[in-house]
Amino acid sequence: MSKQRRRPNRRLLPYTTIRSAASGDVEAISAVLRHYEGYIARLSLRPVRDVYGCTRLCVDEAVRHRLEIKLITGILEFHAS
């Protein structure tokens, strides 16, 4: 019997939220950023060595910030009809 990975039940963003975000609504853009917060954090992980030589993963804030800016730019350039 094979083990299956269980993924959390992720809900899609409502179309009205996407449309509002594309038109520049700050609260809707914040909702989109909150929705993708974990994914952005995961993409921003970088290995870091501590003073004892152990490697651990830490969120690179500069990368996280750049990804958030790219997402906001993509939202504002999106043409919802």
URNOR-V39251 format. One line per field, one symbol per residue. ss: DSSP state (~ for helix, > for strand, _ for the rest). phi: phi as a letter, one per 20 degrees, with the letter a starting at -180 (. if undefined). A space follows every 50 residues. Layout:
ss->???
phi->???
This chain:
ss->______________~~~~~~~~___~~~~~~~~~~_~~~~~~~_>>>>>_ ____>>>>>_~~~~~~~~~~~~~~~~~____
phi->.eedfedffeefffgfffffffeofffffffffffegffffffefcfcee feneebecfefffgffffffffffffefded
